Amino acid sequence: MKTIVADTSPIIALARIGKLELLRALFGVVLIPDAVYHELTVAGRPGADEVQRSDFLRRVSIQQPPALGRMSAALSRADNEALCLAKQENAAAILGDDSVLIREATNLSLPIITTRNLLLQAKKQGLLASVKQAMDDMRRSGVGIPDVLYFDTLQKAGETQ
């Protein structure tokens, strides 16, 4: 399988609905930089225990920390490390939802997989029965999904009424 590097938000969203295993099923091993690992394992955070026990979310240190000013100042440390790790490991893609991260990854010619695209792929591969159910569960758990994105995703999944 191809190397995937993940940012924090998709892992939290999947953990909130009990679907972290989709990452293993779709990608095998997913690499996470130290800063992402620290964000994910804050006590009480959804999925913190699962992340710590996971054998498919692999914590990897970046070899060369991002130089100050080299990346967008709008990016968090976790986002910067995700980009650096993706370059370091020659990753096939970054799993992330943040618009600034997506822009920076695109500028670096790094493909992005969003949580929405992950759910669509999981359904296509028979790993998820309903994208709507997953997105509804995410919304109920506090994951912000704008209506336009929600309805567009349902249309792409063939789940509109």
ZAVOSE-658553 format. One record per residue: residue in three letters; x, y, z of N, C-alpha, C, O in turn. Coordinates in steps of 0.001 Angstrom, whole numbers, plus 500000, padded with zeros to 6 digits. Example, Ala and Ser with C-alpha at 12.3 -4.5 7.8 and 13.67 -1.06 7.14 Angstrom:
<recs>
+--------+--------+--------+--------+--------+--------+--------+--------+--------+--------+--------+--------+--------+
| residu |     nu |     nv |     nw |    cau |    cav |    caw |     cu |     cv |     cw |     ou |     ov |     ow |
+--------+--------+--------+--------+--------+--------+--------+--------+--------+--------+--------+--------+--------+
|    ALA | 513190 | 494310 | 507800 | 512300 | 495500 | 507800 | 513200 | 496700 | 507800 | 514236 | 496681 | 508465 |
|    SER | 512850 | 497750 | 507080 | 513670 | 498940 | 507140 | 512900 | 500030 | 507870 | 513409 | 501138 | 508039 |
+--------+--------+--------+--------+--------+--------+--------+--------+--------+--------+--------+--------+--------+
</recs>
This chain:
<recs>
+--------+--------+--------+--------+--------+--------+--------+--------+--------+--------+--------+--------+--------+
| residu |     nu |     nv |     nw |    cau |    cav |    caw |     cu |     cv |     cw |     ou |     ov |     ow |
+--------+--------+--------+--------+--------+--------+--------+--------+--------+--------+--------+--------+--------+
|    MET | 500839 | 498810 | 500000 | 500000 | 500000 | 500000 | 500879 | 501248 | 500000 | 502036 | 501218 | 500418 |
|    LYS | 500301 | 502331 | 499524 | 501034 | 503591 | 499440 | 501096 | 504272 | 500805 | 500227 | 504082 | 501656 |
|    THR | 502146 | 505066 | 500990 | 502339 | 505788 | 502244 | 501384 | 506972 | 502322 | 501307 | 507787 | 501403 |
|    ILE | 500654 | 507054 | 503443 | 499735 | 508151 | 503716 | 500164 | 508801 | 505024 | 500493 | 508108 | 505987 |
|    VAL | 500162 | 510129 | 505058 | 500429 | 510882 | 506282 | 499128 | 511568 | 506677 | 498453 | 512158 | 505833 |
|    ALA | 498775 | 511494 | 507959 | 497510 | 512076 | 508416 | 497720 | 513278 | 509316 | 498662 | 513346 | 510105 |
|    ASP | 496804 | 514224 | 509165 | 496685 | 515349 | 510079 | 495676 | 514933 | 511160 | 495109 | 513842 | 511104 |
|    THR | 495465 | 515794 | 512117 | 494660 | 515474 | 513288 | 493166 | 515315 | 513010 | 492563 | 514331 | 513438 |
|    SER | 492566 | 516262 | 512304 | 491106 | 516327 | 512218 | 490425 | 515083 | 511636 | 489402 | 514669 | 512181 |
|    PRO | 490927 | 514466 | 510570 | 490244 | 513268 | 510083 | 490278 | 512110 | 511091 | 489321 | 511341 | 511189 |
|    ILE | 491364 | 511993 | 511823 | 491472 | 510914 | 512808 | 490480 | 511144 | 513943 | 489824 | 510208 | 514400 |
|    ILE | 490372 | 512397 | 514397 | 489405 | 512707 | 515454 | 487978 | 512451 | 514961 | 487169 | 511860 | 515676 |
|    ALA | 487676 | 512895 | 513746 | 486325 | 512701 | 513204 | 485968 | 511218 | 513138 | 484866 | 510825 | 513521 |
|    LEU | 486894 | 510399 | 512656 | 486637 | 508954 | 512571 | 486554 | 508323 | 513957 | 485731 | 507435 | 514184 |
|    ALA | 487391 | 508769 | 514876 | 487358 | 508230 | 516240 | 486020 | 508535 | 516911 | 485483 | 507695 | 517632 |
|    ARG | 485486 | 509723 | 516679 | 484219 | 510108 | 517298 | 483066 | 509208 | 516891 | 482093 | 509069 | 517632 |
|    ILE | 483170 | 508598 | 515722 | 482073 | 507723 | 515273 | 482476 | 506244 | 515266 | 481773 | 505404 | 514705 |
|    GLY | 483607 | 505941 | 515891 | 484035 | 504541 | 515984 | 484451 | 503928 | 514666 | 484258 | 502730 | 514456 |
|    LYS | 485020 | 504725 | 513769 | 485392 | 504232 | 512439 | 486884 | 504384 | 512131 | 487259 | 504494 | 510964 |
|    LEU | 487734 | 504391 | 513153 | 489183 | 504480 | 512904 | 489682 | 503327 | 512038 | 490639 | 503484 | 511280 |
|    GLU | 489042 | 502185 | 512151 | 489474 | 501006 | 511392 | 489406 | 501219 | 509874 | 490055 | 500499 | 509115 |
|    LEU | 488620 | 502207 | 509436 | 488592 | 502500 | 508001 | 489977 | 502879 | 507492 | 490329 | 502580 | 506351 |
|    LEU | 490758 | 503538 | 508341 | 492117 | 503913 | 507944 | 492958 | 502683 | 507646 | 493664 | 502634 | 506639 |
|    ARG | 492881 | 501691 | 508524 | 493628 | 500452 | 508306 | 493143 | 499753 | 507037 | 493944 | 499302 | 506218 |
|    ALA | 491830 | 499670 | 506889 | 491262 | 498959 | 505744 | 491617 | 499624 | 504410 | 491866 | 498939 | 503418 |
|    LEU | 491639 | 500949 | 504393 | 491924 | 501659 | 503145 | 493411 | 501839 | 502858 | 493838 | 501786 | 501705 |
|    PHE | 494206 | 502053 | 503924 | 495599 | 502457 | 503711 | 496641 | 501555 | 504360 | 497834 | 501735 | 504117 |
|    GLY | 496232 | 500600 | 505169 | 497215 | 499800 | 505895 | 497765 | 500609 | 507050 | 497085 | 500800 | 508058 |
|    VAL | 498978 | 501080 | 506914 | 499616 | 501904 | 507941 | 499478 | 503370 | 507546 | 499665 | 503733 | 506384 |
|    VAL | 499149 | 504208 | 508529 | 499064 | 505648 | 508327 | 500105 | 506298 | 509230 | 500151 | 506030 | 510430 |
|    LEU | 500937 | 507149 | 508647 | 501981 | 507828 | 509412 | 501442 | 509122 | 510010 | 500704 | 509864 | 509361 |
|    ILE | 501826 | 509379 | 511263 | 501462 | 510643 | 511900 | 502715 | 511245 | 512535 | 503466 | 510548 | 513217 |
|    PRO | 502938 | 512539 | 512310 | 504107 | 513193 | 512927 | 503872 | 513399 | 514424 | 502746 | 513295 | 514911 |
|    ASP | 504943 | 513687 | 515134 | 504873 | 513856 | 516586 | 503815 | 514864 | 517021 | 503054 | 514597 | 517951 |
|    ALA | 503760 | 516014 | 516364 | 502802 | 517055 | 516777 | 501362 | 516582 | 516628 | 500516 | 516903 | 517464 |
|    VAL | 501076 | 515829 | 515583 | 499733 | 515264 | 515402 | 499462 | 514239 | 516506 | 498381 | 514224 | 517095 |
|    TYR | 500438 | 513396 | 516779 | 500283 | 512398 | 517846 | 499950 | 513087 | 519172 | 499063 | 512644 | 519902 |
|    HIS | 500661 | 514164 | 519475 | 500417 | 514876 | 520739 | 499010 | 515468 | 520771 | 498348 | 515421 | 521807 |
|    GLU | 498548 | 516021 | 519657 | 497180 | 516560 | 519600 | 496144 | 515459 | 519777 | 495110 | 515667 | 520411 |
|    LEU | 496423 | 514294 | 519218 | 495463 | 513189 | 519271 | 495379 | 512512 | 520631 | 494338 | 511960 | 520987 |
|    THR | 496450 | 512551 | 521379 | 496495 | 511761 | 522615 | 496280 | 512587 | 523876 | 496605 | 512142 | 524977 |
|    VAL | 495732 | 513786 | 523717 | 495364 | 514593 | 524884 | 494317 | 513820 | 525671 | 493348 | 513321 | 525098 |
|    ALA | 494508 | 513720 | 526981 | 493584 | 512964 | 527829 | 492150 | 513444 | 527613 | 491876 | 514644 | 527615 |
|    GLY | 491257 | 512501 | 527428 | 489852 | 512815 | 527252 | 489428 | 513079 | 525820 | 488233 | 513173 | 525542 |
|    ARG | 490377 | 513198 | 524908 | 490043 | 513442 | 523503 | 489489 | 512156 | 522884 | 490016 | 511072 | 523139 |
|    PRO | 488430 | 512267 | 522072 | 487899 | 511070 | 521415 | 488991 | 510339 | 520637 | 489689 | 510940 | 519821 |
|    GLY | 489130 | 509064 | 520890 | 490106 | 508243 | 520174 | 491502 | 508242 | 520757 | 492379 | 507562 | 520223 |
|    ALA | 491750 | 508988 | 521850 | 493105 | 509077 | 522416 | 493649 | 507700 | 522766 | 494786 | 507376 | 522425 |
|    ASP | 492851 | 506897 | 523438 | 493309 | 505551 | 523816 | 493538 | 504677 | 522590 | 494519 | 503937 | 522519 |
|    GLU | 492626 | 504769 | 521626 | 492758 | 503950 | 520415 | 494016 | 504321 | 519635 | 494700 | 503451 | 519097 |
|    VAL | 494312 | 505603 | 519579 | 495518 | 506053 | 518873 | 496762 | 505504 | 519564 | 497680 | 505024 | 518900 |
|    GLN | 496795 | 505572 | 520883 | 497957 | 505081 | 521627 | 498145 | 503577 | 521470 | 499279 | 503097 | 521465 |
|    ARG | 497059 | 502830 | 521343 | 497146 | 501368 | 521215 | 497241 | 500896 | 519765 | 497525 | 499726 | 519506 |
|    SER | 497007 | 501794 | 518836 | 496919 | 501422 | 517429 | 498226 | 500849 | 516889 | 499317 | 501313 | 517219 |
|    ASP | 498079 | 499828 | 516050 | 499249 | 499296 | 515354 | 499280 | 499752 | 513891 | 500196 | 499390 | 513153 |
|    PHE | 498291 | 500539 | 513468 | 498265 | 501030 | 512093 | 498464 | 502544 | 512004 | 498691 | 503071 | 510915 |
|    LEU | 498380 | 503245 | 513129 | 498756 | 504655 | 513167 | 500168 | 504715 | 513723 | 500389 | 504526 | 514919 |
|    ARG | 501106 | 504976 | 512851 | 502516 | 504925 | 513236 | 503083 | 506330 | 513411 | 503103 | 507134 | 512479 |
|    ARG | 503539 | 506599 | 514618 | 504165 | 507889 | 514935 | 505575 | 507914 | 514351 | 506375 | 507009 | 514589 |
|    VAL | 505866 | 508958 | 513588 | 507169 | 509095 | 512949 | 507668 | 510521 | 513188 | 506935 | 511488 | 512984 |
|    SER | 508914 | 510634 | 513620 | 509516 | 511956 | 513820 | 510043 | 512479 | 512493 | 510585 | 511731 | 511679 |
|    ILE | 509871 | 513778 | 512297 | 510444 | 514361 | 511092 | 511939 | 514557 | 511319 | 512372 | 514891 | 512422 |
|    GLN | 512708 | 514349 | 510280 | 514163 | 514437 | 510387 | 514651 | 515869 | 510387 | 515614 | 516201 | 511079 |
|    GLN | 513993 | 516723 | 509613 | 514361 | 518131 | 509567 | 513127 | 518952 | 509899 | 512216 | 519073 | 509080 |
|    PRO | 513096 | 519521 | 511115 | 511937 | 520349 | 511483 | 511766 | 521490 | 510496 | 512742 | 521984 | 509932 |
|    PRO | 510515 | 521911 | 510287 | 510282 | 523004 | 509330 | 510974 | 524278 | 509771 | 510909 | 524664 | 510938 |
|    ALA | 511631 | 524921 | 508836 | 512293 | 526194 | 509132 | 511225 | 527263 | 509369 | 510198 | 527288 | 508691 |
|    LEU | 511477 | 528131 | 510325 | 510524 | 529206 | 510593 | 510336 | 530036 | 509334 | 511302 | 530420 | 508675 |
|    GLY | 509093 | 530303 | 509016 | 508801 | 531119 | 507846 | 508792 | 530333 | 506551 | 508378 | 530866 | 505521 |
|    ARG | 509229 | 529092 | 506564 | 509268 | 528298 | 505341 | 507868 | 527880 | 504909 | 507552 | 527838 | 503720 |
|    MET | 507037 | 527573 | 505903 | 505661 | 527195 | 505623 | 504759 | 528363 | 505990 | 505210 | 529350 | 506571 |
|    SER | 503512 | 528247 | 505655 | 502548 | 529299 | 505948 | 502430 | 529514 | 507452 | 502328 | 528567 | 508232 |
|    ALA | 502447 | 530781 | 507834 | 502276 | 531119 | 509248 | 500881 | 530743 | 509731 | 500653 | 530628 | 510936 |
|    ALA | 499954 | 530553 | 508809 | 498586 | 530180 | 509173 | 498462 | 528711 | 509549 | 497431 | 528289 | 510072 |
|    LEU | 499507 | 527928 | 509286 | 499468 | 526498 | 509606 | 499860 | 526255 | 511060 | 500722 | 526938 | 511612 |
|    SER | 499216 | 525279 | 511656 | 499599 | 524858 | 513005 | 500895 | 524058 | 512926 | 501336 | 523666 | 511846 |
|    ARG | 501485 | 523829 | 514071 | 502694 | 522998 | 514107 | 502400 | 521598 | 513555 | 503207 | 521031 | 512820 |
|    ALA | 501238 | 521052 | 513919 | 500866 | 519714 | 513431 | 500746 | 519700 | 511908 | 501208 | 518766 | 511253 |
|    ASP | 500122 | 520746 | 511343 | 499994 | 520824 | 509888 | 501363 | 520932 | 509216 | 501630 | 520258 | 508221 |
|    ASN | 502223 | 521782 | 509767 | 503577 | 521918 | 509227 | 504316 | 520589 | 509266 | 504958 | 520198 | 508291 |
|    GLU | 504224 | 519895 | 510400 | 504908 | 518605 | 510511 | 504321 | 517570 | 509558 | 505056 | 516748 | 509010 |
|    ALA | 503009 | 517601 | 509356 | 502392 | 516658 | 508413 | 502942 | 516877 | 507006 | 503258 | 515918 | 506302 |
|    LEU | 503056 | 518142 | 506600 | 503622 | 518441 | 505277 | 505073 | 517984 | 505177 | 505474 | 517374 | 504185 |
|    CYS | 505856 | 518283 | 506212 | 507272 | 517884 | 506207 | 507419 | 516363 | 506178 | 508259 | 515829 | 505454 |
|    LEU | 506610 | 515680 | 506959 | 506689 | 514211 | 506994 | 506268 | 513619 | 505651 | 506859 | 512645 | 505185 |
|    ALA | 505257 | 514204 | 505037 | 504830 | 513709 | 503725 | 505955 | 513841 | 502706 | 506175 | 512938 | 501899 |
|    LYS | 506666 | 514965 | 502743 | 507800 | 515137 | 501839 | 508930 | 514168 | 502194 | 509514 | 513528 | 501319 |
|    GLN | 509227 | 514073 | 503495 | 510305 | 513208 | 503973 | 510078 | 511752 | 503568 | 511010 | 511068 | 503146 |
|    GLU | 508851 | 511286 | 503697 | 508533 | 509873 | 503436 | 508058 | 509635 | 502010 | 507673 | 508519 | 501661 |
|    ASN | 508083 | 510680 | 501182 | 507605 | 510574 | 499808 | 506193 | 509977 | 499776 | 505904 | 509052 | 499018 |
|    ALA | 505329 | 510537 | 500623 | 503972 | 510020 | 500781 | 503157 | 510193 | 499505 | 503357 | 511134 | 498736 |
|    ALA | 502247 | 509275 | 499308 | 501341 | 509353 | 498169 | 500293 | 510443 | 498373 | 499782 | 511011 | 497407 |
|    ALA | 499974 | 510734 | 499646 | 498955 | 511745 | 499942 | 498986 | 512115 | 501417 | 499569 | 511420 | 502250 |
|    ILE | 498334 | 513240 | 501708 | 498098 | 513672 | 503084 | 496599 | 513568 | 503339 | 495788 | 513986 | 502512 |
|    LEU | 496244 | 513016 | 504475 | 494863 | 512950 | 504910 | 494599 | 514174 | 505783 | 495154 | 514286 | 506876 |
|    GLY | 493756 | 515090 | 505309 | 493507 | 516312 | 506063 | 492323 | 517079 | 505525 | 491922 | 516905 | 504374 |
|    ASP | 491763 | 517939 | 506376 | 490570 | 518705 | 506002 | 490754 | 520216 | 506081 | 489938 | 520960 | 505537 |
|    ASP | 491785 | 520675 | 506732 | 491995 | 522105 | 506931 | 492290 | 522783 | 505594 | 493144 | 522328 | 504833 |
|    SER | 491576 | 523876 | 505315 | 491715 | 524541 | 504007 | 493118 | 525092 | 503773 | 493601 | 525077 | 502640 |
|    VAL | 493774 | 525574 | 504814 | 495136 | 526099 | 504647 | 496103 | 524943 | 504371 | 497001 | 525062 | 503538 |
|    LEU | 495913 | 523833 | 505073 | 496740 | 522650 | 504819 | 496538 | 522166 | 503387 | 497506 | 521824 | 502707 |
|    ILE | 495316 | 522135 | 502934 | 495024 | 521702 | 501563 | 495723 | 522613 | 500561 | 496316 | 522134 | 499594 |
|    ARG | 495657 | 523921 | 500786 | 496317 | 524874 | 499880 | 497826 | 524663 | 499856 | 498438 | 524613 | 498789 |
|    GLU | 498419 | 524540 | 501038 | 499873 | 524358 | 501116 | 500301 | 523021 | 500490 | 501314 | 522954 | 499795 |
|    ALA | 499532 | 521973 | 500740 | 499855 | 520670 | 500144 | 499778 | 520747 | 498623 | 500631 | 520202 | 497922 |
|    THR | 498763 | 521418 | 498126 | 498612 | 521594 | 496678 | 499802 | 522363 | 496107 | 500315 | 522023 | 495041 |
|    ASN | 500237 | 523405 | 496827 | 501410 | 524178 | 496384 | 502666 | 523316 | 496334 | 503569 | 523574 | 495538 |
|    LEU | 502723 | 522290 | 497185 | 503879 | 521389 | 497227 | 503674 | 520144 | 496358 | 504477 | 519212 | 496395 |
|    SER | 502599 | 520141 | 495584 | 502249 | 519010 | 494710 | 502014 | 517718 | 495494 | 502331 | 516628 | 495017 |
|    LEU | 501456 | 517850 | 496699 | 501100 | 516689 | 497513 | 499597 | 516475 | 497427 | 498829 | 517361 | 497803 |
|    PRO | 499163 | 515326 | 496942 | 497726 | 515057 | 496893 | 497115 | 515038 | 498299 | 497760 | 514647 | 499271 |
|    ILE | 495860 | 515469 | 498373 | 495120 | 515506 | 499635 | 493962 | 514520 | 499561 | 493294 | 514404 | 498533 |
|    ILE | 493737 | 513823 | 500645 | 492546 | 512999 | 500814 | 491793 | 513604 | 501992 | 492309 | 513650 | 503109 |
|    THR | 490590 | 514061 | 501744 | 489783 | 514628 | 502818 | 488968 | 513521 | 503486 | 488852 | 512417 | 502953 |
|    THR | 488416 | 513821 | 504634 | 487560 | 512842 | 505314 | 486387 | 512466 | 504419 | 485992 | 511302 | 504360 |
|    ARG | 485843 | 513434 | 503738 | 484723 | 513167 | 502829 | 485143 | 512184 | 501736 | 484411 | 511239 | 501442 |
|    ASN | 486311 | 512397 | 501135 | 486789 | 511481 | 500091 | 487076 | 510098 | 500660 | 486854 | 509086 | 499995 |
|    LEU | 487568 | 510060 | 501888 | 487820 | 508784 | 502556 | 486512 | 508018 | 502722 | 486464 | 506817 | 502455 |
|    LEU | 485452 | 508696 | 503162 | 484150 | 508039 | 503340 | 483603 | 507535 | 502008 | 483063 | 506432 | 501932 |
|    LEU | 483742 | 508343 | 500962 | 483281 | 507915 | 499635 | 484053 | 506685 | 499155 | 483464 | 505759 | 498598 |
|    GLN | 485360 | 506676 | 499368 | 486180 | 505529 | 498974 | 485810 | 504291 | 499787 | 485743 | 503185 | 499250 |
|    ALA | 485572 | 504483 | 501079 | 485184 | 503351 | 501935 | 483868 | 502741 | 501457 | 483729 | 501519 | 501431 |
|    LYS | 482915 | 503569 | 501082 | 481644 | 503044 | 500568 | 481867 | 502296 | 499255 | 481330 | 501207 | 499050 |
|    LYS | 482657 | 502888 | 498377 | 482942 | 502277 | 497068 | 483567 | 500895 | 497231 | 483293 | 499981 | 496452 |
|    GLN | 484414 | 500753 | 498257 | 485074 | 499462 | 498487 | 484259 | 498519 | 499371 | 484736 | 497442 | 499728 |
|    GLY | 483045 | 498910 | 499722 | 482188 | 498051 | 500529 | 482539 | 498027 | 502005 | 482131 | 497117 | 502727 |
|    LEU | 483285 | 499012 | 502457 | 483700 | 499073 | 503864 | 482742 | 499900 | 504718 | 482805 | 499868 | 505947 |
|    LEU | 481860 | 500635 | 504057 | 480927 | 501521 | 504736 | 479587 | 501429 | 504006 | 479520 | 501633 | 502794 |
|    ALA | 478539 | 501125 | 504736 | 477227 | 500973 | 504110 | 476618 | 502317 | 503726 | 475979 | 502437 | 502681 |
|    SER | 476816 | 503326 | 504569 | 476150 | 504599 | 504351 | 477063 | 505772 | 504703 | 477474 | 505926 | 505853 |
|    VAL | 477372 | 506589 | 503712 | 478124 | 507818 | 503938 | 477260 | 508773 | 504752 | 477766 | 509472 | 505629 |
|    LYS | 475959 | 508807 | 504468 | 475043 | 509685 | 505193 | 475057 | 509365 | 506684 | 475138 | 510272 | 507513 |
|    GLN | 474979 | 508106 | 507024 | 474992 | 507726 | 508436 | 476295 | 508176 | 509111 | 476274 | 508711 | 510219 |
|    ALA | 477409 | 507955 | 508441 | 478704 | 508356 | 508997 | 478770 | 509869 | 509186 | 479210 | 510349 | 510231 |
|    MET | 478333 | 510616 | 508176 | 478379 | 512080 | 508280 | 477384 | 512598 | 509325 | 477686 | 513549 | 510046 |
|    ASP | 476211 | 511985 | 509411 | 475240 | 512372 | 510439 | 475821 | 512107 | 511828 | 475678 | 512927 | 512735 |
|    ASP | 476472 | 510965 | 511986 | 477107 | 510639 | 513269 | 478201 | 511650 | 513602 | 478332 | 512076 | 514749 |
|    MET | 478983 | 512029 | 512596 | 480027 | 513036 | 512816 | 479414 | 514360 | 513261 | 479882 | 514981 | 514216 |
|    ARG | 478370 | 514784 | 512566 | 477717 | 516041 | 512928 | 477185 | 515987 | 514364 | 477356 | 516936 | 515129 |
|    ARG | 476540 | 514875 | 514724 | 476008 | 514731 | 516088 | 477116 | 514749 | 517132 | 476896 | 515174 | 518266 |
|    SER | 478309 | 514288 | 516752 | 479421 | 514231 | 517708 | 480193 | 515556 | 517789 | 481149 | 515677 | 518556 |
|    GLY | 479772 | 516542 | 516995 | 480411 | 517849 | 517075 | 481362 | 518177 | 515938 | 481982 | 519241 | 515952 |
|    VAL | 481494 | 517306 | 514963 | 482346 | 517598 | 513806 | 481587 | 518573 | 512908 | 480459 | 518298 | 512498 |
|    GLY | 482198 | 519690 | 512610 | 481557 | 520692 | 511762 | 481638 | 520312 | 510295 | 482726 | 520232 | 509725 |
|    ILE | 480497 | 520081 | 509693 | 480427 | 519775 | 508264 | 479434 | 520761 | 507651 | 478232 | 520670 | 507903 |
|    PRO | 479931 | 521704 | 506846 | 479027 | 522680 | 506227 | 477964 | 521985 | 505369 | 478224 | 520948 | 504759 |
|    ASP | 476780 | 522567 | 505333 | 475673 | 521970 | 504571 | 476037 | 521719 | 503114 | 475713 | 520664 | 502568 |
|    VAL | 476706 | 522676 | 502481 | 477037 | 522511 | 501065 | 477940 | 521283 | 500859 | 477762 | 520539 | 499895 |
|    LEU | 478890 | 521076 | 501747 | 479776 | 519915 | 501668 | 479007 | 518633 | 501967 | 479202 | 517614 | 501304 |
|    TYR | 478142 | 518689 | 502957 | 477322 | 517538 | 503349 | 476473 | 517057 | 502166 | 476509 | 515880 | 501806 |
|    PHE | 475712 | 517975 | 501570 | 474808 | 517584 | 500489 | 475554 | 517187 | 499214 | 475121 | 516287 | 498494 |
|    ASP | 476665 | 517852 | 498937 | 477479 | 517468 | 497779 | 478041 | 516059 | 497963 | 478073 | 515270 | 497019 |
|    THR | 478476 | 515752 | 499165 | 479028 | 514423 | 499445 | 477942 | 513347 | 499305 | 478186 | 512282 | 498738 |
|    LEU | 476757 | 513632 | 499822 | 475654 | 512666 | 499701 | 475306 | 512435 | 498238 | 475000 | 511313 | 497835 |
|    GLN | 475353 | 513492 | 497450 | 475069 | 513340 | 496014 | 476126 | 512443 | 495366 | 475799 | 511548 | 494587 |
|    LYS | 477397 | 512695 | 495697 | 478473 | 511873 | 495123 | 478370 | 510414 | 495577 | 478772 | 509502 | 494854 |
|    ALA | 477830 | 510206 | 496776 | 477658 | 508842 | 497294 | 476407 | 508180 | 496757 | 476179 | 506996 | 497002 |
|    GLY | 475583 | 508935 | 496019 | 474318 | 508391 | 495516 | 473307 | 508177 | 496630 | 472481 | 507265 | 496572 |
|    GLU | 473383 | 509030 | 497645 | 472500 | 508856 | 498800 | 471543 | 510037 | 498988 | 471100 | 510306 | 500105 |
|    THR | 471227 | 510734 | 497908 | 470242 | 511803 | 498018 | 468863 | 511210 | 497787 | 468707 | 510158 | 497168 |
|    GLN | 467867 | 511919 | 498306 | 466490 | 511401 | 498163 | 465751 | 512110 | 497072 | 464586 | 511804 | 496816 |
+--------+--------+--------+--------+--------+--------+--------+--------+--------+--------+--------+--------+--------+
</recs>
